Amino acid sequence: MYILGGLIFLLLDGINECFTWKTPLWKQGLIGTLIIYILEFNTGCIVNLLLGWNVWNYTQPFNLLGQICPQMFPLWFILSLTGIILADYVRWKLLGEDKPKYKLF
């Protein structure tokens, strides 16, 4: 799970490398949420279904093979926004890149 979390953080950091500061923050959060869902599903299929580790199981309604579910969307959206902003501020403070400037809408 630590590897998955680290990979997600690196990909969230890359969002502003692919898009300009003019991209609204909510769109960046949506892209981050999709990244989380895709990686969580793929990782779940490998570690839970294929290897049988049973790391997680979303047995809630509308789940997809027990690996992801739409009920987690608000949490993943908030988490992706947090990761994007944190990564941008780390780059600004530690690497001397431009100070983050966000457009909300």
Secondary structure, DSSP 8 states (H G I E B T S, - for coil): -HHHHHHHHHHHHHHHHHS-TTS-HHHHHHHHHHHHHHHHHHHHIIIIIIS--------STT-BTTTB-GGGHHHHHHHHHHHHHHHHHHHHHHH----------
